[in-house]
Amino acid sequence: MSNVYYPDYLQLEKILGAQELESDKNGQHAHDEMLFIIIHQAYELWFKQVLYEVGSVMEIFKDGLVDDNGGELNIAVHRLQRVKTILDVLVKQWEIIETMTPLDFLDFRDMLRPASGFQSMQFKILEARLGLRMEARFGKQYYTSQLRPDHKAQIEALETEPTLLELVNAWLERMPFLKPEYWTGEPDFFGRLEKLYVASLVPGEEGNAALWRKIFVDGSPERHFSPAAARSALFIMLYRDEPIFQQAFRFLDSLLDLDTVMASWRARHISMVHRMIGLRVGTGGSTGKNYLKGAMDSHHIFSEIADLSSFLFERRKLPPLPERLKKAVGFAG
């Protein structure tokens, strides 16, 4: 076995030698360009780890069988929570770049054109793998326009691959506990839930009764979750304290955590861009703050899970589960 040497193992010569200042190449040294480069290199390294974790979660769901006995759902939750923690760090990291003033940035900003964070392939790949399809993107006509042809083709190819959102939909559709064999004597359990929900509505919420039908019965082409998947997700949320649903609920909650922290990242990015360049266009030609604001408002990938909170009601009103189902979702004993 060969001896491993720390600098060689981490390839520090490559990493620490990867900061080449454009301002130095132009003979106009700008002190803060070093900070600018290192911040963005750190982002890209963390994006690589995030993609690694998300990819491993997708592999768990791709085979059509999430092995609860093998702890796969627990692994998925753990890794998504790691992703959330990493993204929390990335949000915090904006504080470092904000130690650079707008005038400090102007010392080298024009030397960067047309390079832009908008060309971050890894962030685009992350959005695509999570479930953000091209037709749902804000400014979709501009989204790949600043990429090299090979990178543009790579992003477009992802449109034909399954997303985490689609894999979650298929997983929810397979949940067996709403099948008729568990509901002997009560064939329309979900209809009973609908009546309980409608009875809980207050003035001003009348339209939610029709929305229930749209989401859980009829379906809608603009929604990603099928009625069957939506019913399963709501069932998990309503009966989350049953042993078999506890990890499933944590998994759904972890997806919402991702949406929340990515929105926080975008919000801090908007604040930083506004602070640095005001209302000017970005170095890559985007509308700067306005583009980022539009993306933040529209790029919520797992919002349909959050929508389901609209259809919850008091646990004390929940119908008890049939005895056969109660045994199926409980601990064996």
C-alpha positions in Angstrom: 0.0 0.0 0.0 1.4 3.4 -1.0 1.7 6.3 1.4 -1.0 8.9 0.8 0.3 12.5 1.1 -2.3 15.2 2.0 -1.5 17.8 -0.7 -1.3 15.1 -3.4 -4.6 13.4 -2.2 -6.4 16.7 -2.4 -4.6 17.8 -5.6 -3.9 21.1 -3.9 -1.4 22.1 -6.6 -4.2 22.1 -9.1 -6.8 23.7 -6.9 -4.7 26.4 -5.4 -3.2 27.2 -8.8 -6.5 27.6 -10.5 -7.0 31.3 -9.7 -5.9 33.4 -12.7 -6.9 37.0 -12.4 -8.1 38.7 -15.6 -7.1 42.0 -14.1 -3.5 40.8 -13.8 -3.5 39.6 -17.4 -4.6 43.2 -18.4 -2.0 44.8 -16.2 -4.6 46.4 -13.9 -4.5 44.3 -10.7 -7.8 44.3 -8.9 -7.4 43.0 -5.3 -11.0 41.7 -4.9 -10.9 39.6 -8.0 -9.2 36.8 -6.1 -12.1 36.7 -3.6 -14.6 36.7 -6.5 -12.9 33.7 -8.2 -12.5 31.7 -5.0 -16.1 32.3 -3.9 -17.4 31.0 -7.3 -15.0 28.1 -7.4 -16.3 27.1 -3.9 -19.8 27.3 -5.2 -19.0 25.0 -8.1 -17.3 22.5 -5.8 -20.4 22.4 -3.5 -22.7 22.1 -6.6 -20.7 19.0 -7.5 -21.3 17.5 -4.1 -25.0 18.4 -4.3 -25.3 16.7 -7.7 -23.5 13.7 -6.3 -26.0 13.4 -3.5 -29.1 14.1 -5.6 -27.9 11.6 -8.2 -27.6 8.9 -5.5 -31.2 9.6 -4.3 -32.5 9.3 -7.8 -30.8 5.9 -8.2 -32.7 4.7 -5.2 -36.0 5.6 -6.8 -35.2 4.6 -10.4 -35.5 0.8 -9.9 -39.2 1.2 -9.1 -38.8 -0.3 -5.6 -37.7 1.7 -2.6 -36.6 -0.9 -0.1 -37.8 0.2 3.3 -36.5 -2.9 4.9 -33.1 -2.1 3.5 -33.3 1.5 4.8 -33.3 3.1 1.4 -35.9 5.8 2.3 -33.9 6.6 5.4 -30.7 7.0 3.2 -32.6 9.2 0.8 -33.8 11.5 3.6 -30.4 11.7 5.2 -28.7 12.7 1.9 -31.4 15.3 1.0 -30.9 16.8 4.5 -27.2 16.9 3.7 -28.0 18.7 0.4 -30.1 21.2 2.4 -27.3 21.8 4.8 -24.8 22.4 2.0 -27.3 24.9 0.4 -27.6 26.6 3.8 -23.9 27.1 3.7 -24.1 28.5 0.2 -26.7 31.0 1.3 -24.4 32.1 4.1 -21.5 32.4 1.7 -23.1 35.5 0.1 -22.0 37.4 3.2 -18.4 36.9 2.2 -18.8 38.3 -1.3 -20.8 41.2 0.1 -17.6 42.4 1.8 -16.6 43.5 -1.7 -18.0 46.9 -2.5 -19.6 47.9 -5.9 -16.5 50.0 -6.7 -14.2 47.1 -5.9 -16.2 45.0 -8.3 -16.0 47.7 -11.0 -12.2 47.4 -10.9 -12.5 44.1 -12.9 -16.2 43.6 -13.8 -15.9 44.6 -17.5 -12.9 42.3 -18.0 -15.2 39.3 -17.3 -17.7 39.8 -20.2 -19.4 37.7 -21.4 -18.7 35.2 -18.6 -21.5 35.0 -16.1 -22.8 32.8 -13.3 -25.7 32.3 -15.6 -23.4 29.9 -17.5 -23.0 27.6 -14.4 -23.6 24.3 -16.0 -23.8 22.5 -12.7 -26.6 24.7 -11.3 -28.6 24.2 -14.5 -28.1 20.5 -14.3 -29.2 20.5 -10.7 -32.4 22.3 -11.6 -33.1 20.0 -14.5 -32.5 16.8 -12.5 -34.7 18.0 -9.6 -37.6 18.6 -12.0 -37.5 22.0 -13.6 -38.4 21.4 -17.3 -37.5 23.9 -20.0 -41.2 24.9 -20.6 -41.5 25.9 -16.9 -38.4 28.1 -16.8 -38.6 31.9 -16.5 -37.0 33.4 -19.6 -36.7 30.0 -21.3 -35.8 31.6 -24.6 -32.7 33.0 -23.0 -31.9 30.1 -20.7 -29.3 28.3 -22.9 -28.4 31.2 -25.2 -25.2 32.0 -23.4 -23.9 28.5 -23.3 -21.3 26.9 -25.7 -23.0 24.6 -28.2 -21.8 21.4 -26.4 -23.1 22.7 -23.1 -26.4 23.8 -24.6 -26.8 20.3 -26.1 -26.1 18.7 -22.7 -28.7 20.8 -21.0 -31.3 20.1 -23.7 -30.6 16.3 -23.5 -31.6 16.3 -19.9 -35.2 17.1 -21.1 -35.5 13.5 -22.1 -34.3 12.0 -18.8 -36.4 11.3 -15.8 -36.4 13.9 -13.0 -36.5 13.4 -9.3 -40.0 15.0 -9.3 -41.2 12.3 -11.8 -39.6 9.5 -9.8 -41.3 10.7 -6.7 -44.6 10.8 -8.6 -44.1 7.2 -9.6 -43.1 6.2 -6.1 -46.3 7.8 -4.7 -48.4 6.1 -7.3 -47.1 2.7 -6.2 -48.2 3.2 -2.5 -50.4 0.2 -1.8 -52.4 1.4 1.2 -55.2 3.0 -0.6 -56.0 -0.2 -2.5 -59.5 -1.7 -2.0 -58.3 -4.8 -0.1 -57.4 -2.6 2.8 -60.8 -0.9 2.9 -63.3 -3.7 3.2 -66.6 -2.1 4.1 -65.5 1.4 3.2 -64.9 1.4 -0.6 -64.9 5.2 -0.9 -62.6 6.3 1.9 -61.1 9.2 0.0 -64.7 10.4 -0.7 -65.2 10.4 3.1 -62.0 12.5 3.5 -63.3 14.9 0.9 -66.6 15.4 2.8 -64.6 16.0 6.0 -62.4 18.5 4.3 -65.3 20.4 2.6 -67.0 20.6 6.0 -63.9 22.3 7.4 -63.9 25.1 4.9 -64.6 28.7 6.0 -66.2 31.5 4.0 -63.8 32.5 1.2 -62.5 29.0 0.7 -65.5 27.6 -1.3 -63.3 27.2 -4.4 -61.1 24.7 -2.6 -63.8 22.1 -3.0 -63.4 22.2 -6.8 -59.7 22.3 -6.3 -59.9 19.0 -4.4 -61.6 17.4 -7.3 -59.0 18.8 -9.7 -56.0 17.5 -7.8 -57.2 14.2 -6.3 -59.9 13.0 -8.8 -59.8 14.5 -12.3 -56.2 15.5 -12.6 -54.8 18.4 -14.6 -52.2 18.6 -17.4 -50.5 21.5 -15.8 -49.8 19.5 -12.6 -46.9 17.1 -12.2 -48.5 14.8 -9.6 -51.1 12.4 -10.9 -54.3 12.1 -8.8 -53.1 8.8 -7.5 -49.8 10.3 -6.4 -51.5 13.3 -4.9 -53.9 11.1 -2.9 -50.9 9.0 -1.6 -49.0 12.1 -0.6 -52.0 13.6 1.3 -52.6 10.2 3.0 -49.0 10.2 4.2 -49.3 13.8 5.5 -52.6 13.1 7.3 -51.4 9.8 8.8 -47.8 10.7 9.2 -47.6 9.4 12.8 -48.2 5.8 11.7 -44.8 4.0 11.8 -44.5 3.2 8.1 -45.3 6.8 7.1 -42.9 8.6 9.3 -39.9 8.3 7.0 -42.1 8.9 3.9 -43.3 12.1 5.5 -39.8 13.2 6.3 -38.8 12.5 2.7 -41.6 14.8 1.4 -40.7 17.4 3.9 -37.0 17.2 2.8 -38.1 18.0 -0.8 -39.9 21.1 0.5 -36.7 22.0 2.4 -34.8 22.0 -0.9 -37.4 24.4 -2.5 -37.2 26.7 0.5 -33.4 26.9 0.7 -33.0 27.3 -3.1 -35.5 30.2 -2.9 -33.4 31.6 -0.1 -30.2 31.2 -2.2 -31.9 33.1 -5.1 -33.2 35.8 -2.8 -29.7 36.5 -1.4 -28.3 36.4 -4.9 -30.9 39.0 -6.0 -29.9 41.2 -3.0 -26.2 40.9 -3.8 -26.7 41.6 -7.5 -28.8 44.7 -6.7 -26.2 45.9 -4.3 -23.3 45.4 -6.7 -24.7 46.5 -10.1 -28.0 48.2 -9.2 -30.3 48.0 -12.3 -27.6 47.4 -14.9 -27.6 44.2 -17.0 -25.5 41.2 -16.0 -22.1 40.5 -17.5 -23.8 37.7 -19.5 -26.4 40.0 -20.9 -29.3 39.0 -18.6 -31.6 41.7 -17.1 -29.7 41.1 -13.8 -32.0 41.6 -10.8 -35.2 41.4 -12.8 -34.3 38.0 -14.3 -33.3 36.6 -10.9 -36.5 37.8 -9.3 -38.6 36.1 -12.0 -36.7 32.9 -11.5 -37.1 33.0 -7.8 -40.8 33.5 -8.1 -41.4 30.7 -10.6 -38.8 28.0 -10.1 -40.4 26.1 -7.2 -40.0 22.5 -8.2 -41.9 20.8 -5.4 -44.6 23.3 -4.8 -47.3 20.7 -5.4 -46.3 19.1 -2.1 -46.7 22.4 -0.3 -50.1 22.8 -2.0 -51.3 19.7 -0.2 -51.3 21.7 3.1 -54.4 23.3 1.8 -56.3 20.0 2.2 -55.3 19.1 5.8 -57.8 19.3 8.7 -57.7 18.6 12.4 -56.2 15.2 13.3 -59.0 14.7 15.8 -61.4 14.5 12.9 -59.4 11.9 11.0 -61.2 8.6 10.5 -59.5 5.6 12.3 -57.8 3.2 9.9 -59.4 -0.2 9.3 -57.8 -2.9 11.5 -56.1 -4.7 8.6 -54.5 -1.5 7.4 -53.6 -0.4 10.9 -51.5 -3.6 11.3 -50.0 -3.1 7.8 -48.7 0.4 8.6 -47.6 -0.4 12.2 -44.6 -2.1 13.7 -44.7 -5.9 13.6 -45.2 -7.4 17.0 
